[in-house]
Amino acid sequence: MEFLSKTTVLKSGGTCTIRRPEASDAERLLRYQKESSGETPYLVAGPEDIGWTVEEQAARIVRWNDSPSRLRLIAEVDGGLAGAAVLYPVGAQERLRHRCCVDITLYQRFCGKGIGTLLLRELLSAAKAAGYEQAELEVVSTNAPAVALYRKLGFETVGTLPQAMKYKDGTYASFLLMVRRLA
């Protein structure tokens, strides 16, 4: 899926560039995934789940960049990696091709600065341009800032998946299932 890099000046005065990662970003994207997944209990994958090699990550980046139905974006603030976002089809079946899933993550220090909004707006715009009619996501029900962001950008809660994640201490987190019409 095509995407042209975009640069925006944040309210804080910093510069945020949103672009597709390249194979040369593999090492720092792996580091980001491991570090950001350890900062919050709201992500499905923990640091222990990030086991790709740099070469495998580079190959994944190339595959995503070559895909007409998938998009991976990164957000850089003043040259440093701040966050990442993905858009991918719900399924390959003809009856599901109108739906896509979206997902964004940020380093905690970049939350609340408008970067998540920028990333998600770009994903939704790209999804619509690619012909998707509906964007979907799952979010931990207690992640109030994320839920507020998704609602602000037009997502509606359509259900709850109880005990969707189980933590090492035996407690659970539920997911809200959220949808936004694009067409």
PEGIBEL-V365496 format. One record per residue. N is the residue number from 0. RES is the residue in one letter. SS is DSSP state (alpha for helix, beta for strand, coil for the rest). PHI is phi in whole degrees, -180 to 180 (NA if undefined). BURIAL is + if it has 24 or more other C-alpha atoms within 12 Angstrom, else -. Layout:
n = <N,N>
res = <RES,RES>
ss = <SS,SS>
phi = <PHI,PHI>
burial = <BURIAL,BURIAL>
This chain:
n = <0,1,2,3,4,5,6,7,8,9,10,11,12,13,14,15,16,17,18,19,20,21,22,23,24,25,26,27,28,29,30,31,32,33,34,35,36,37,38,39,40,41,42,43,44,45,46,47,48,49,50,51,52,53,54,55,56,57,58,59,60,61,62,63,64,65,66,67,68,69,70,71,72,73,74,75,76,77,78,79,80,81,82,83,84,85,86,87,88,89,90,91,92,93,94,95,96,97,98,99,100,101,102,103,104,105,106,107,108,109,110,111,112,113,114,115,116,117,118,119,120,121,122,123,124,125,126,127,128,129,130,131,132,133,134,135,136,137,138,139,140,141,142,143,144,145,146,147,148,149,150,151,152,153,154,155,156,157,158,159,160,161,162,163,164,165,166,167,168,169,170,171,172,173,174,175,176,177,178,179,180,181,182>
res = <M,E,F,L,S,K,T,T,V,L,K,S,G,G,T,C,T,I,R,R,P,E,A,S,D,A,E,R,L,L,R,Y,Q,K,E,S,S,G,E,T,P,Y,L,V,A,G,P,E,D,I,G,W,T,V,E,E,Q,A,A,R,I,V,R,W,N,D,S,P,S,R,L,R,L,I,A,E,V,D,G,G,L,A,G,A,A,V,L,Y,P,V,G,A,Q,E,R,L,R,H,R,C,C,V,D,I,T,L,Y,Q,R,F,C,G,K,G,I,G,T,L,L,L,R,E,L,L,S,A,A,K,A,A,G,Y,E,Q,A,E,L,E,V,V,S,T,N,A,P,A,V,A,L,Y,R,K,L,G,F,E,T,V,G,T,L,P,Q,A,M,K,Y,K,D,G,T,Y,A,S,F,L,L,M,V,R,R,L,A>
ss = <coil,coil,coil,coil,coil,beta,beta,beta,beta,coil,coil,coil,coil,coil,beta,beta,beta,beta,beta,coil,coil,coil,alpha,alpha,alpha,alpha,alpha,alpha,alpha,alpha,alpha,alpha,alpha,alpha,alpha,alpha,alpha,alpha,alpha,coil,coil,coil,coil,coil,coil,coil,alpha,alpha,alpha,coil,coil,coil,coil,alpha,alpha,alpha,alpha,alpha,alpha,alpha,alpha,alpha,alpha,alpha,alpha,alpha,coil,coil,coil,coil,beta,beta,beta,beta,beta,beta,beta,coil,coil,beta,beta,beta,beta,beta,beta,beta,beta,beta,beta,coil,coil,coil,coil,alpha,alpha,alpha,coil,coil,beta,beta,beta,beta,beta,beta,beta,beta,coil,alpha,alpha,alpha,coil,coil,coil,coil,alpha,alpha,alpha,alpha,alpha,alpha,alpha,alpha,alpha,alpha,alpha,alpha,alpha,alpha,alpha,coil,coil,coil,coil,beta,beta,beta,beta,beta,beta,beta,coil,coil,coil,alpha,alpha,alpha,alpha,alpha,alpha,alpha,alpha,alpha,coil,coil,coil,beta,beta,beta,beta,beta,beta,beta,beta,beta,beta,beta,coil,coil,coil,coil,coil,beta,beta,beta,beta,beta,beta,beta,beta,beta,beta,coil,coil>
phi = <NA,-76,-158,-96,-55,-134,-121,-133,-89,-78,-57,-74,101,-74,-105,-114,-110,-110,-154,-77,-71,-112,-55,-68,-88,-56,-64,-73,-70,-62,-60,-59,-61,-67,-70,-67,-72,-90,-85,-144,-86,-91,-97,-64,-91,-100,-55,-68,-89,-94,-120,-73,-83,-60,-65,-64,-64,-60,-65,-63,-60,-62,-60,-64,-66,-87,-83,-80,-119,-125,-146,-119,-125,-123,-113,-116,-111,49,90,-99,-68,-112,-170,-148,-148,-136,-135,-152,-69,-64,-163,-90,-67,-51,-74,-111,-66,-84,-113,-134,-107,-127,-154,-131,-139,-138,-60,-57,-68,-103,-70,79,-111,92,-73,-60,-62,-61,-61,-67,-61,-66,-62,-65,-64,-65,-62,-63,-62,-81,98,-69,-107,-149,-109,-133,-157,-120,-140,-60,-60,-91,-86,-57,-61,-67,-60,-63,-60,-63,-64,-58,-96,97,-78,-120,-77,-115,176,-131,-110,-68,49,-71,-126,-120,-88,-58,-82,92,-84,-123,-130,-95,-105,-92,-97,-124,-135,-136,-72,-109,-101>
burial = <+,-,+,-,-,-,-,-,-,-,-,-,-,-,-,+,+,+,+,+,+,-,-,-,+,+,-,+,+,+,+,+,+,+,+,+,+,-,-,+,+,+,+,+,-,-,-,-,-,-,-,-,-,-,-,-,+,-,-,+,+,-,-,+,+,-,-,-,+,+,+,+,+,+,+,+,+,-,-,-,+,+,+,+,+,+,+,+,+,-,-,-,-,-,-,-,-,+,+,+,+,+,+,+,+,+,+,+,-,+,-,-,+,+,+,+,+,+,+,+,+,+,+,+,+,+,+,+,-,+,-,+,+,+,+,+,+,+,+,+,+,-,-,-,-,+,+,-,+,+,-,-,+,-,+,+,-,-,-,-,-,-,-,-,+,-,-,-,-,-,-,-,+,+,+,+,+,+,+,+,-,+,->
